[in-house]
């Protein structure tokens, strides 16, 4: 873990964050062959926690999401103590690319740069498609200078077609521009029936930003993760999401109640016209109420009415056909999500061996929730 010091955020408040080692301004000495003639690329490593202009820069790109923001960087840094090494790549002062990267340090899992850890998908923001090859070259140079074991990019927009994907998922995007009424008509009949059933059950739904709503979500989250055979993320992770994402208005929590008890909850992030369905949890004991469907529908209504244009349903494992089918049933468009790992030692894009986690899932399903929570607090700082 890096030593910490107090920094001042944009509001003037002090925050505790890892001490930044010397982060050099990396310049090319010669014009890059891939760059426009006479326009060498200059790379600046930026700490978005103290760089006031980072959010202004990313908001100038139409595809920016909450994951690109300084608020999400703050969640990751405050929770796990990792180092933000965000890249601003320019040509003669003109921005070519903005790339969020977190330096993950662990004695168990080694040091690497990830764009971004605990993030389903985070595309580098490119302002000049002609510089793609030069941008990835600069990323590799930074990786070598930072002495990372590998660089991971969770998007294929700047990686050559010949590079093998280290992991593959499905993504699903829902166009919210038609409005709630037309969207509902486009859902598959199974989704429509589930929503109507939940409404007939007189479930209460609210869009909230309170710590109490986050507490209710986390209780269900711990149950849901145990059911899926995985430990929950540390409680402080969600406390930081509450403080840095939800309270400032970069996200919200949908809570569904029955008889005064929270039976489903979901966390959504938003930035400009793009929203992300990040976490969902429900009480399996009342699954027949279809509270989870109602939570998603409430969020879709709220986002569409708020002028948001796209809802990202997050990543889905390629072998999870049930979840894939569920997301498509909402009228979402399916897309591939590919991750890529560049190994610094071999100077190549690599495909790590697959690991069978089914045995681990059975263990976590059998453990009490309190032990699962302790395991999550110990394990997640070494993961990404």
FISE-579718 format. One record per residue (C-alpha): residue number from 1; x, y, z. Coordinates in Angstrom, 1 decimal. Layout:
REM FISE-579718
+-----+--------+--------+--------+
: seq :      x :      y :      z :
+-----+--------+--------+--------+
: NUM :      X :      Y :      Z :
...
+-----+--------+--------+--------+
//
This chain:
REM FISE-579718
+-----+--------+--------+--------+
: seq :      x :      y :      z :
+-----+--------+--------+--------+
:   1 :    0.0 :    0.0 :    0.0 :
:   2 :    1.3 :    3.5 :   -0.9 :
:   3 :    1.8 :    6.1 :    1.9 :
:   4 :   -1.0 :    8.5 :    2.1 :
:   5 :   -1.3 :   12.3 :    2.4 :
:   6 :   -4.2 :   14.8 :    2.5 :
:   7 :   -5.1 :   16.4 :   -0.8 :
:   8 :   -7.7 :   19.1 :   -1.5 :
:   9 :  -10.5 :   18.2 :   -3.9 :
:  10 :  -12.4 :   20.6 :   -6.2 :
:  11 :  -14.7 :   21.7 :   -3.4 :
:  12 :  -11.9 :   22.6 :   -1.1 :
:  13 :  -12.5 :   19.6 :    1.2 :
:  14 :   -9.6 :   17.4 :    2.2 :
:  15 :   -9.5 :   13.8 :    1.2 :
:  16 :   -7.2 :   11.0 :    2.0 :
:  17 :   -5.6 :    9.5 :   -1.0 :
:  18 :   -2.3 :    7.7 :   -1.9 :
:  19 :    0.8 :    9.8 :   -2.2 :
:  20 :    1.6 :   10.3 :   -5.9 :
:  21 :    5.1 :    9.3 :   -6.8 :
:  22 :    6.8 :   11.5 :   -9.4 :
:  23 :    4.6 :   11.2 :  -12.4 :
:  24 :    6.6 :   12.5 :  -15.4 :
:  25 :    5.5 :   14.3 :  -18.4 :
:  26 :    6.4 :   11.8 :  -21.1 :
:  27 :    7.3 :   13.4 :  -24.5 :
:  28 :    8.3 :   11.8 :  -27.8 :
:  29 :   11.6 :   12.9 :  -29.1 :
:  30 :   10.8 :   12.1 :  -32.7 :
:  31 :    7.6 :   12.4 :  -34.8 :
:  32 :    5.6 :    9.2 :  -34.6 :
:  33 :    5.1 :    7.5 :  -37.9 :
:  34 :    1.5 :    6.9 :  -37.0 :
:  35 :    0.8 :   10.5 :  -36.1 :
:  36 :   -0.2 :   13.3 :  -38.4 :
:  37 :    2.9 :   14.8 :  -40.1 :
:  38 :    4.9 :   17.1 :  -37.9 :
:  39 :    2.6 :   16.4 :  -34.9 :
:  40 :    4.4 :   14.3 :  -32.3 :
:  41 :    2.3 :   13.1 :  -29.4 :
:  42 :    2.9 :   14.3 :  -25.8 :
:  43 :    1.7 :   12.2 :  -22.9 :
:  44 :    0.9 :   13.7 :  -19.5 :
:  45 :    0.1 :   11.5 :  -16.5 :
:  46 :   -2.8 :   13.2 :  -14.6 :
:  47 :   -4.2 :   12.6 :  -11.2 :
:  48 :   -8.0 :   13.4 :  -11.6 :
:  49 :   -8.4 :   13.7 :   -7.9 :
:  50 :   -6.5 :   17.0 :   -7.9 :
:  51 :   -6.6 :   18.0 :  -11.6 :
:  52 :   -9.6 :   20.3 :  -11.7 :
:  53 :  -10.0 :   20.2 :  -15.5 :
:  54 :  -10.2 :   16.4 :  -15.9 :
:  55 :  -14.0 :   16.3 :  -15.9 :
:  56 :  -14.2 :   19.2 :  -18.2 :
:  57 :  -12.0 :   17.4 :  -20.7 :
:  58 :  -14.0 :   14.1 :  -20.7 :
:  59 :  -17.3 :   16.0 :  -20.9 :
:  60 :  -16.2 :   17.3 :  -24.3 :
:  61 :  -16.4 :   13.7 :  -25.7 :
:  62 :  -19.9 :   12.3 :  -26.5 :
:  63 :  -19.1 :    8.8 :  -25.2 :
:  64 :  -18.0 :    9.8 :  -21.8 :
:  65 :  -19.5 :    7.8 :  -18.9 :
:  66 :  -19.5 :    7.9 :  -15.1 :
:  67 :  -16.6 :    5.5 :  -15.2 :
:  68 :  -14.4 :    8.1 :  -16.9 :
:  69 :  -15.0 :   10.6 :  -14.2 :
:  70 :  -12.9 :   11.8 :  -11.3 :
:  71 :  -15.7 :   10.7 :   -8.9 :
:  72 :  -15.3 :    7.1 :  -10.0 :
:  73 :  -11.5 :    7.4 :   -9.7 :
:  74 :  -12.0 :    8.7 :   -6.1 :
:  75 :  -14.2 :    5.6 :   -5.3 :
:  76 :  -11.4 :    3.3 :   -6.4 :
:  77 :   -8.6 :    5.2 :   -4.8 :
:  78 :  -10.3 :    5.7 :   -1.5 :
:  79 :  -11.5 :    2.1 :   -1.3 :
:  80 :   -8.3 :    0.2 :   -2.4 :
:  81 :   -5.5 :    2.7 :   -2.2 :
:  82 :   -4.4 :    2.3 :   -5.8 :
:  83 :   -2.7 :    5.0 :   -7.8 :
:  84 :   -4.5 :    6.9 :  -10.6 :
:  85 :   -2.4 :    7.3 :  -13.7 :
:  86 :   -4.8 :    8.9 :  -16.1 :
:  87 :   -3.4 :    9.8 :  -19.5 :
:  88 :   -3.9 :   13.0 :  -21.4 :
:  89 :   -2.4 :   12.6 :  -24.9 :
:  90 :   -2.0 :   15.7 :  -27.0 :
:  91 :   -0.6 :   16.8 :  -30.4 :
:  92 :    0.7 :   20.4 :  -30.4 :
:  93 :   -1.7 :   21.2 :  -27.5 :
:  94 :   -4.7 :   19.6 :  -29.1 :
:  95 :   -6.2 :   16.6 :  -27.2 :
:  96 :   -6.0 :   13.3 :  -29.0 :
:  97 :   -7.0 :   10.9 :  -26.3 :
:  98 :   -8.1 :   10.8 :  -22.6 :
:  99 :   -7.4 :    7.4 :  -21.0 :
: 100 :   -8.3 :    6.5 :  -17.4 :
: 101 :   -5.8 :    4.0 :  -15.9 :
: 102 :   -5.4 :    2.8 :  -12.3 :
: 103 :   -2.1 :    1.4 :  -11.2 :
: 104 :   -3.0 :   -1.7 :   -9.1 :
: 105 :   -0.3 :   -2.7 :   -6.7 :
: 106 :   -0.4 :   -6.0 :   -4.8 :
: 107 :    2.2 :   -8.4 :   -3.5 :
: 108 :    0.0 :  -11.3 :   -4.5 :
: 109 :   -1.2 :  -10.2 :   -8.0 :
: 110 :    1.7 :   -8.0 :   -9.0 :
: 111 :    1.7 :   -4.4 :  -10.3 :
: 112 :   -0.3 :   -3.6 :  -13.4 :
: 113 :   -2.1 :   -0.8 :  -15.1 :
: 114 :   -5.8 :   -1.4 :  -15.7 :
: 115 :   -8.3 :    0.7 :  -17.7 :
: 116 :  -10.2 :    0.4 :  -15.3 :
: 117 :  -10.4 :   -2.0 :  -12.3 :
: 118 :  -13.9 :   -3.0 :  -11.0 :
: 119 :  -15.3 :   -1.4 :  -14.1 :
: 120 :  -17.3 :   -3.4 :  -16.7 :
: 121 :  -16.2 :   -1.5 :  -19.7 :
: 122 :  -14.2 :    1.7 :  -20.1 :
: 123 :  -13.3 :    2.8 :  -23.6 :
: 124 :  -10.4 :    5.2 :  -24.1 :
: 125 :  -11.9 :    8.5 :  -25.3 :
: 126 :  -10.4 :    9.2 :  -28.7 :
: 127 :  -10.6 :   12.6 :  -30.4 :
: 128 :   -8.5 :   11.6 :  -33.4 :
: 129 :   -9.0 :    8.1 :  -34.9 :
: 130 :   -6.0 :    8.5 :  -37.1 :
: 131 :   -3.7 :    8.4 :  -34.1 :
: 132 :   -5.0 :    5.1 :  -32.7 :
: 133 :   -1.7 :    3.1 :  -33.2 :
: 134 :    0.4 :    5.9 :  -31.8 :
: 135 :   -1.9 :    6.2 :  -28.7 :
: 136 :   -1.5 :    2.5 :  -27.8 :
: 137 :    2.2 :    2.8 :  -28.3 :
: 138 :    2.3 :    5.7 :  -25.8 :
: 139 :    0.3 :    3.6 :  -23.4 :
: 140 :    2.9 :    0.8 :  -23.7 :
: 141 :    5.7 :    3.2 :  -23.1 :
: 142 :    4.1 :    4.5 :  -19.9 :
: 143 :    3.6 :    0.9 :  -18.8 :
: 144 :    7.3 :    0.2 :  -19.2 :
: 145 :    8.3 :    3.4 :  -17.4 :
: 146 :    5.9 :    2.6 :  -14.5 :
: 147 :    7.4 :   -1.0 :  -14.4 :
: 148 :    4.0 :   -2.6 :  -14.7 :
: 149 :    3.9 :   -6.4 :  -15.3 :
: 150 :    1.1 :   -5.8 :  -17.8 :
: 151 :   -1.3 :   -3.3 :  -19.2 :
: 152 :   -5.0 :   -4.2 :  -19.5 :
: 153 :   -7.4 :   -2.3 :  -21.8 :
: 154 :  -11.1 :   -3.1 :  -21.4 :
: 155 :  -12.2 :   -2.1 :  -24.8 :
: 156 :  -11.1 :   -2.9 :  -28.4 :
: 157 :  -11.3 :    0.5 :  -30.0 :
: 158 :   -7.5 :    1.1 :  -29.9 :
: 159 :   -6.2 :   -2.4 :  -30.1 :
: 160 :   -5.3 :   -4.0 :  -33.5 :
: 161 :   -7.5 :   -6.7 :  -34.9 :
: 162 :   -4.7 :   -9.2 :  -34.7 :
: 163 :   -4.5 :   -8.9 :  -30.9 :
: 164 :   -6.1 :  -11.8 :  -29.0 :
: 165 :   -8.7 :  -11.0 :  -26.4 :
: 166 :   -7.7 :  -12.0 :  -22.9 :
: 167 :  -11.4 :  -12.1 :  -21.8 :
: 168 :  -14.7 :  -11.8 :  -23.7 :
: 169 :  -18.1 :  -10.7 :  -22.6 :
: 170 :  -21.4 :   -9.4 :  -23.9 :
: 171 :  -22.7 :   -5.9 :  -23.4 :
: 172 :  -26.2 :   -4.6 :  -23.8 :
: 173 :  -27.3 :   -1.0 :  -24.5 :
: 174 :  -30.9 :    0.3 :  -24.4 :
: 175 :  -31.7 :    3.4 :  -26.5 :
: 176 :  -33.9 :    5.5 :  -24.2 :
: 177 :  -34.8 :    8.3 :  -26.7 :
: 178 :  -38.2 :    6.8 :  -27.7 :
: 179 :  -39.5 :    7.4 :  -24.2 :
: 180 :  -40.9 :    5.2 :  -21.5 :
: 181 :  -44.3 :    4.4 :  -23.2 :
: 182 :  -42.7 :    3.2 :  -26.5 :
: 183 :  -39.9 :    1.4 :  -24.7 :
: 184 :  -42.4 :   -0.6 :  -22.6 :
: 185 :  -44.2 :   -1.6 :  -25.9 :
: 186 :  -40.8 :   -2.9 :  -27.2 :
: 187 :  -40.1 :   -5.2 :  -24.2 :
: 188 :  -40.7 :   -8.9 :  -24.6 :
: 189 :  -44.0 :  -10.1 :  -23.3 :
: 190 :  -42.2 :  -11.9 :  -20.4 :
: 191 :  -40.9 :   -8.5 :  -19.2 :
: 192 :  -44.2 :   -6.8 :  -19.6 :
: 193 :  -46.0 :   -9.5 :  -17.6 :
: 194 :  -43.3 :   -9.4 :  -14.8 :
: 195 :  -43.7 :   -5.6 :  -14.5 :
: 196 :  -47.5 :   -5.7 :  -14.4 :
: 197 :  -47.4 :   -8.5 :  -11.8 :
: 198 :  -45.1 :   -6.5 :   -9.6 :
: 199 :  -47.4 :   -3.5 :   -9.9 :
: 200 :  -50.4 :   -5.5 :   -9.0 :
: 201 :  -48.5 :   -6.7 :   -5.9 :
: 202 :  -48.6 :   -3.1 :   -4.8 :
: 203 :  -44.8 :   -2.9 :   -4.3 :
: 204 :  -43.5 :    0.5 :   -3.4 :
: 205 :  -40.7 :    2.0 :   -5.6 :
: 206 :  -38.6 :    5.0 :   -4.9 :
: 207 :  -35.6 :    6.7 :   -6.5 :
: 208 :  -33.3 :    7.7 :   -3.6 :
: 209 :  -29.8 :    9.0 :   -2.8 :
: 210 :  -29.8 :    8.4 :    1.0 :
: 211 :  -27.3 :    6.4 :    3.1 :
: 212 :  -30.3 :    4.4 :    4.3 :
: 213 :  -31.1 :    3.3 :    0.8 :
: 214 :  -27.5 :    2.3 :    0.3 :
: 215 :  -27.6 :    0.3 :    3.6 :
: 216 :  -30.7 :   -1.5 :    2.4 :
: 217 :  -29.0 :   -2.3 :   -0.9 :
: 218 :  -25.9 :   -3.6 :    0.7 :
: 219 :  -27.9 :   -6.1 :    2.9 :
: 220 :  -29.5 :   -7.5 :   -0.2 :
: 221 :  -26.2 :   -7.4 :   -2.1 :
: 222 :  -24.4 :   -9.6 :    0.5 :
: 223 :  -27.3 :  -12.1 :    0.2 :
: 224 :  -27.2 :  -12.0 :   -3.6 :
: 225 :  -23.4 :  -12.4 :   -3.9 :
: 226 :  -23.6 :  -15.4 :   -1.5 :
: 227 :  -26.3 :  -17.0 :   -3.7 :
: 228 :  -24.0 :  -16.5 :   -6.7 :
: 229 :  -21.0 :  -18.0 :   -5.0 :
: 230 :  -18.9 :  -14.9 :   -4.6 :
: 231 :  -18.0 :  -12.7 :   -1.7 :
: 232 :  -19.4 :   -9.1 :   -1.6 :
: 233 :  -17.3 :   -6.1 :   -2.2 :
: 234 :  -16.2 :   -4.4 :    1.0 :
: 235 :  -18.8 :   -2.2 :    2.7 :
: 236 :  -16.4 :    0.8 :    2.4 :
: 237 :  -16.6 :    0.4 :   -1.4 :
: 238 :  -20.3 :    1.2 :   -1.3 :
: 239 :  -19.8 :    3.9 :    1.3 :
: 240 :  -17.4 :    5.6 :   -1.1 :
: 241 :  -19.9 :    5.1 :   -4.0 :
: 242 :  -22.6 :    6.8 :   -1.8 :
: 243 :  -20.3 :    9.7 :   -0.9 :
: 244 :  -18.7 :   10.3 :   -4.3 :
: 245 :  -21.3 :    9.1 :   -6.9 :
: 246 :  -24.7 :    9.1 :   -5.4 :
: 247 :  -24.8 :   12.2 :   -3.1 :
: 248 :  -23.3 :   14.5 :   -5.8 :
: 249 :  -26.0 :   13.4 :   -8.3 :
: 250 :  -23.9 :   11.1 :  -10.5 :
: 251 :  -26.1 :    8.2 :   -9.7 :
: 252 :  -29.1 :    7.0 :   -7.7 :
: 253 :  -30.6 :    3.9 :   -6.0 :
: 254 :  -33.9 :    2.4 :   -6.8 :
: 255 :  -35.5 :    0.7 :   -3.8 :
: 256 :  -38.5 :   -1.7 :   -4.0 :
: 257 :  -40.4 :   -2.4 :   -0.8 :
: 258 :  -43.1 :   -4.9 :    0.2 :
: 259 :  -44.7 :   -4.6 :    3.6 :
: 260 :  -42.1 :   -2.2 :    4.8 :
: 261 :  -39.2 :   -4.4 :    3.8 :
: 262 :  -36.7 :   -3.8 :    1.0 :
: 263 :  -37.0 :   -6.7 :   -1.4 :
: 264 :  -35.0 :   -5.4 :   -4.3 :
: 265 :  -32.5 :   -2.5 :   -5.0 :
: 266 :  -30.4 :   -1.4 :   -7.8 :
: 267 :  -27.6 :    1.2 :   -8.3 :
: 268 :  -27.4 :    3.3 :  -11.5 :
: 269 :  -24.7 :    5.8 :  -12.6 :
: 270 :  -25.2 :    8.6 :  -15.0 :
: 271 :  -23.1 :   11.3 :  -16.7 :
: 272 :  -24.5 :   13.6 :  -19.4 :
: 273 :  -26.7 :   11.4 :  -21.7 :
: 274 :  -25.2 :    8.0 :  -20.7 :
: 275 :  -26.3 :    5.8 :  -17.8 :
: 276 :  -25.0 :    2.5 :  -16.4 :
: 277 :  -26.9 :   -0.2 :  -14.5 :
: 278 :  -24.0 :   -1.1 :  -12.2 :
: 279 :  -25.4 :   -3.3 :   -9.3 :
: 280 :  -28.7 :   -5.1 :   -8.7 :
: 281 :  -29.8 :   -7.2 :   -5.7 :
: 282 :  -33.0 :   -8.9 :   -4.6 :
: 283 :  -34.4 :  -11.1 :   -1.9 :
: 284 :  -34.8 :  -14.6 :   -3.4 :
: 285 :  -37.4 :  -15.5 :   -0.9 :
: 286 :  -40.0 :  -13.3 :   -2.6 :
: 287 :  -38.7 :  -13.8 :   -6.2 :
: 288 :  -42.3 :  -14.4 :   -7.4 :
: 289 :  -43.1 :  -10.7 :   -6.8 :
: 290 :  -40.7 :   -9.7 :   -9.7 :
: 291 :  -39.4 :   -6.8 :   -7.7 :
: 292 :  -36.1 :   -6.8 :   -9.7 :
: 293 :  -38.0 :   -6.2 :  -12.9 :
: 294 :  -39.9 :   -3.3 :  -11.3 :
: 295 :  -36.6 :   -1.7 :  -10.1 :
: 296 :  -35.2 :   -1.7 :  -13.6 :
: 297 :  -38.4 :   -0.4 :  -15.1 :
: 298 :  -38.6 :    2.4 :  -12.5 :
: 299 :  -35.0 :    3.4 :  -13.4 :
: 300 :  -35.8 :    3.3 :  -17.2 :
: 301 :  -38.8 :    5.6 :  -16.6 :
: 302 :  -36.7 :    8.0 :  -14.5 :
: 303 :  -33.8 :    8.1 :  -16.9 :
: 304 :  -35.9 :    8.5 :  -20.0 :
: 305 :  -37.8 :   11.4 :  -18.4 :
: 306 :  -34.5 :   13.0 :  -17.3 :
: 307 :  -33.2 :   13.2 :  -20.9 :
: 308 :  -30.7 :   10.3 :  -20.7 :
: 309 :  -30.3 :    8.7 :  -24.1 :
: 310 :  -28.5 :    5.4 :  -23.4 :
: 311 :  -28.6 :    2.8 :  -20.6 :
: 312 :  -25.7 :    0.3 :  -20.4 :
: 313 :  -26.8 :   -2.9 :  -18.7 :
: 314 :  -23.2 :   -3.9 :  -17.9 :
: 315 :  -21.2 :   -6.9 :  -18.9 :
: 316 :  -22.4 :  -10.5 :  -19.1 :
: 317 :  -20.2 :  -13.6 :  -19.1 :
: 318 :  -20.3 :  -15.4 :  -22.4 :
: 319 :  -21.5 :  -18.6 :  -20.7 :
: 320 :  -24.4 :  -16.9 :  -18.8 :
: 321 :  -27.1 :  -17.5 :  -21.4 :
: 322 :  -29.9 :  -16.8 :  -18.9 :
: 323 :  -28.6 :  -13.3 :  -18.0 :
: 324 :  -27.9 :  -12.6 :  -21.7 :
: 325 :  -31.4 :  -13.5 :  -22.7 :
: 326 :  -32.8 :  -11.4 :  -19.8 :
: 327 :  -31.0 :   -8.3 :  -20.9 :
: 328 :  -32.1 :   -8.7 :  -24.5 :
: 329 :  -35.7 :   -9.1 :  -23.4 :
: 330 :  -35.7 :   -5.4 :  -22.5 :
: 331 :  -35.0 :   -4.5 :  -26.1 :
: 332 :  -31.3 :   -3.9 :  -25.5 :
: 333 :  -28.9 :   -4.1 :  -28.4 :
: 334 :  -26.1 :   -6.7 :  -27.8 :
: 335 :  -22.5 :   -6.0 :  -28.5 :
: 336 :  -19.1 :   -7.8 :  -27.7 :
: 337 :  -16.9 :   -6.5 :  -24.9 :
: 338 :  -13.3 :   -7.6 :  -25.2 :
: 339 :  -10.5 :   -7.1 :  -22.7 :
: 340 :   -6.8 :   -7.1 :  -23.8 :
: 341 :   -3.6 :   -7.7 :  -21.8 :
: 342 :   -0.3 :   -6.5 :  -23.0 :
: 343 :    2.6 :   -8.3 :  -21.3 :
: 344 :    5.5 :   -6.0 :  -20.8 :
: 345 :    8.2 :   -8.8 :  -20.4 :
: 346 :    7.2 :  -10.5 :  -23.7 :
: 347 :    6.1 :   -7.3 :  -25.5 :
: 348 :    3.0 :   -9.1 :  -26.8 :
: 349 :   -0.8 :   -9.2 :  -26.3 :
: 350 :   -1.5 :  -12.4 :  -24.3 :
: 351 :   -4.4 :  -14.7 :  -23.5 :
: 352 :   -4.0 :  -15.9 :  -19.8 :
: 353 :   -5.0 :  -19.4 :  -19.0 :
: 354 :   -8.6 :  -19.8 :  -18.0 :
: 355 :   -9.3 :  -20.6 :  -14.3 :
: 356 :  -12.2 :  -22.8 :  -13.2 :
: 357 :  -14.0 :  -20.9 :  -10.3 :
: 358 :  -16.8 :  -23.3 :   -9.8 :
: 359 :  -15.2 :  -24.9 :   -6.8 :
: 360 :  -14.7 :  -21.5 :   -5.2 :
: 361 :  -18.4 :  -20.7 :   -5.8 :
: 362 :  -19.5 :  -23.7 :   -3.8 :
: 363 :  -17.3 :  -22.6 :   -0.9 :
: 364 :  -18.8 :  -19.1 :   -0.8 :
: 365 :  -22.3 :  -20.4 :   -1.1 :
: 366 :  -21.8 :  -22.5 :    1.9 :
: 367 :  -20.2 :  -19.8 :    4.1 :
: 368 :  -22.2 :  -17.5 :    6.4 :
: 369 :  -22.7 :  -14.0 :    5.1 :
: 370 :  -20.5 :  -12.5 :    7.8 :
: 371 :  -17.6 :  -14.7 :    6.7 :
: 372 :  -18.2 :  -13.9 :    3.1 :
: 373 :  -18.1 :  -10.2 :    3.9 :
: 374 :  -14.8 :  -10.6 :    5.7 :
: 375 :  -13.4 :  -12.6 :    2.8 :
: 376 :  -14.4 :   -9.9 :    0.4 :
: 377 :  -12.6 :   -7.2 :    2.4 :
: 378 :   -9.4 :   -9.3 :    2.3 :
: 379 :   -9.6 :  -10.5 :   -1.3 :
: 380 :  -10.8 :   -7.5 :   -3.4 :
: 381 :   -7.7 :   -5.2 :   -2.7 :
: 382 :   -5.7 :   -7.7 :   -4.8 :
: 383 :   -8.2 :   -8.0 :   -7.6 :
: 384 :   -9.3 :   -5.7 :  -10.4 :
+-----+--------+--------+--------+
//
